[in-house]
Amino acid sequence: LAPKATEITVTGELLNGSQPKPMTKGDDGIWTATLGPVPPDVYTYAFNIDGVNTTDPRNPWVKLVSSTGLASQVEVPGDGPQYYDSKPVPHGLVQIMTYESKATGATRQAYVYTPPDYNRTTTKYPVFYLLHGRGDLGPGWVMAGGANIIMDNLFAEKKAVPMIVVMPLARGGGSLGLGPSGMSP
């Protein structure tokens, strides 16, 4: 609903690499566009209203993106549960860990996922460093990507070996303060 706007386009991952999609204004001031078909997944999108990018004001599900601020998210459902849907399986734990990075000489934070039963065993687990994409932020893999839910599902289905997943803030080329010299699980 933007009755005073003169031009609105839809942008984001929802367009699958296509150019921004123009919207059409109805007599009631509601703008619409038809997209698709779009494969099942979770997508970001935003509106460009008369040259100003903004999230969908009626959608509270947003993703923080460092390069653009906030983007709205939408799930295009598939047939049955998807790989990122929470299922009735044992769940791991996500913690925010603060550490002193020897590589950067600064205090850093990382989101760390530990598999189910991690605190009740002496098993040594492999560590996987999961870096976010360009423009994303540290909490992106958990808050928007559901990495912890995906890992829970993979472990329960025996499609992955249980592991610790470290998801740091990785700006400036990707690996500032990471790895054995910068952080240990």
C-alpha positions as CSV (number, residue, x, y, z in Angstrom):
1,L,0.0,0.0,0.0
2,A,1.7,3.2,-1.2
3,P,-1.0,5.4,-2.7
4,K,1.3,8.4,-3.2
5,A,4.2,6.5,-4.9
6,T,4.8,6.9,-8.6
7,E,7.1,3.9,-9.3
8,I,7.8,0.7,-7.3
9,T,9.9,-2.3,-8.2
10,V,10.7,-5.6,-6.5
11,T,14.3,-6.5,-6.1
12,G,16.3,-9.3,-4.4
13,E,17.0,-13.0,-4.6
14,L,13.4,-13.7,-5.3
15,L,14.0,-12.6,-8.8
16,N,16.7,-15.3,-9.4
17,G,19.1,-12.9,-11.0
18,S,16.6,-11.0,-13.1
19,Q,16.3,-7.2,-13.3
20,P,14.0,-5.5,-10.8
21,K,10.4,-6.2,-11.5
22,P,8.1,-3.2,-12.0
23,M,4.9,-3.2,-10.0
24,T,1.5,-2.0,-11.1
25,K,-0.5,0.4,-9.0
26,G,-4.2,-0.4,-8.4
27,D,-7.0,2.1,-7.9
28,D,-6.9,1.3,-4.2
29,G,-3.2,2.3,-3.9
30,I,-2.0,-1.3,-3.6
31,W,0.9,-2.2,-5.9
32,T,1.2,-5.7,-7.3
33,A,3.6,-7.8,-9.4
34,T,3.5,-11.4,-10.5
35,L,6.7,-13.4,-10.2
36,G,7.7,-17.0,-10.9
37,P,7.6,-19.8,-11.1
38,V,10.0,-19.8,-8.2
39,P,11.5,-23.1,-6.8
40,P,10.9,-23.9,-3.1
41,D,13.4,-22.1,-0.9
42,V,13.8,-19.0,1.3
43,Y,14.4,-15.7,-0.6
44,T,15.2,-12.1,0.2
45,Y,13.3,-9.2,-1.4
46,A,12.8,-5.5,-1.1
47,F,10.9,-2.7,-2.7
48,N,12.3,0.3,-4.4
49,I,9.7,3.0,-3.9
50,D,10.5,6.1,-6.0
51,G,14.2,5.4,-5.7
52,V,14.3,4.4,-2.0
53,N,15.0,0.8,-1.1
54,T,12.8,-0.5,1.7
55,T,11.7,-3.7,3.3
56,D,8.1,-4.9,3.1
57,P,6.4,-3.0,5.9
58,R,3.8,-5.8,6.4
59,N,6.4,-8.6,6.7
60,P,8.3,-8.9,10.0
61,W,10.6,-11.6,8.7
62,V,13.8,-9.6,7.8
63,K,17.4,-10.4,7.3
64,L,20.2,-8.0,8.3
65,V,22.5,-7.5,5.3
66,S,25.6,-5.3,5.8
67,S,25.7,-3.9,2.3
68,T,22.0,-2.9,2.1
69,G,20.6,-2.9,5.6
70,L,17.5,-5.0,6.0
71,A,15.8,-7.2,3.4
72,S,12.5,-8.9,3.8
73,Q,12.3,-12.7,3.5
74,V,9.7,-15.0,2.1
75,E,9.5,-18.8,2.0
76,V,8.2,-20.4,-1.2
77,P,6.9,-23.8,0.2
78,G,7.5,-27.1,-1.5
79,D,5.8,-30.4,-1.2
80,G,6.4,-31.6,2.4
81,P,9.1,-30.5,4.8
82,Q,12.2,-28.9,3.2
83,Y,15.9,-29.5,4.3
84,Y,15.7,-26.2,6.3
85,D,12.5,-27.0,8.2
86,S,12.7,-27.9,11.8
87,K,11.8,-31.6,12.3
88,P,11.3,-33.7,15.4
89,V,14.9,-34.8,15.7
90,P,17.5,-34.1,18.4
91,H,18.7,-30.5,18.3
92,G,22.1,-29.0,18.9
93,L,23.0,-25.7,20.6
94,V,24.0,-22.4,19.2
95,Q,26.1,-20.1,21.4
96,I,27.7,-16.7,20.8
97,M,31.4,-17.0,21.7
98,T,33.7,-14.1,22.3
99,Y,37.4,-14.6,21.7
100,E,40.6,-12.6,21.3
101,S,41.8,-12.9,17.7
102,K,45.6,-13.1,17.5
103,A,45.4,-12.4,13.8
104,T,43.6,-9.1,14.1
105,G,44.5,-8.2,17.7
106,A,40.9,-7.5,18.4
107,T,38.0,-9.0,20.3
108,R,35.7,-10.9,18.0
109,Q,32.5,-13.0,18.2
110,A,31.4,-16.1,16.4
111,Y,28.2,-18.2,16.5
112,V,29.1,-21.7,17.4
113,Y,26.8,-24.7,16.8
114,T,27.5,-27.9,18.8
115,P,25.7,-31.1,17.9
116,P,23.1,-32.9,20.1
117,D,24.7,-34.6,23.1
118,Y,27.9,-32.5,22.7
119,N,27.9,-31.6,26.4
120,R,27.3,-35.2,27.5
121,T,30.2,-36.9,25.7
122,T,33.9,-36.8,25.5
123,T,33.8,-37.4,21.7
124,K,36.1,-35.2,19.7
125,Y,34.3,-33.6,16.8
126,P,35.6,-32.1,13.6
127,V,35.3,-28.3,13.3
128,F,33.7,-26.7,10.2
129,Y,34.3,-23.0,9.7
130,L,31.2,-21.7,7.8
131,L,31.8,-18.2,6.4
132,H,28.9,-16.0,5.3
133,G,28.7,-14.5,1.9
134,R,29.6,-11.0,0.8
135,G,27.4,-8.4,2.4
136,D,26.0,-10.7,5.1
137,L,26.7,-10.5,8.8
138,G,27.9,-12.9,11.5
139,P,24.4,-14.1,12.7
140,G,23.2,-14.7,9.1
141,W,23.8,-18.4,9.0
142,V,21.7,-18.9,12.1
143,M,19.2,-16.1,12.0
144,A,18.4,-16.2,8.3
145,G,20.0,-19.4,7.0
146,G,18.9,-21.9,9.7
147,A,22.3,-23.6,9.6
148,N,21.7,-25.2,13.0
149,I,18.4,-26.7,11.9
150,I,19.9,-27.9,8.6
151,M,22.8,-29.6,10.6
152,D,20.3,-31.2,13.0
153,N,18.4,-32.7,10.1
154,L,21.6,-33.9,8.3
155,F,22.9,-35.6,11.4
156,A,19.5,-37.3,12.2
157,E,19.3,-38.6,8.6
158,K,23.0,-39.8,8.7
159,K,23.8,-37.5,5.8
160,A,26.6,-35.8,7.7
161,V,29.1,-36.6,10.4
162,P,28.3,-34.7,13.6
163,M,30.6,-31.7,13.9
164,I,31.1,-28.3,15.5
165,V,30.2,-25.4,13.2
166,V,31.9,-22.1,13.7
167,M,30.2,-19.1,12.0
168,P,32.3,-16.0,12.5
169,L,32.0,-12.5,11.3
170,A,34.1,-12.7,8.2
171,R,34.6,-9.4,6.5
172,G,37.5,-8.0,4.6
173,G,38.4,-10.9,2.4
174,G,36.8,-13.7,4.4
175,S,39.1,-15.1,7.1
176,L,40.2,-12.4,9.5
177,G,41.1,-14.0,12.8
178,L,40.0,-17.5,11.9
179,G,41.5,-20.9,12.0
180,P,43.9,-22.4,14.5
181,S,46.0,-19.3,15.1
182,G,42.9,-17.0,15.5
183,M,40.5,-19.2,17.4
184,S,40.1,-22.6,18.9
185,P,36.8,-24.3,19.6
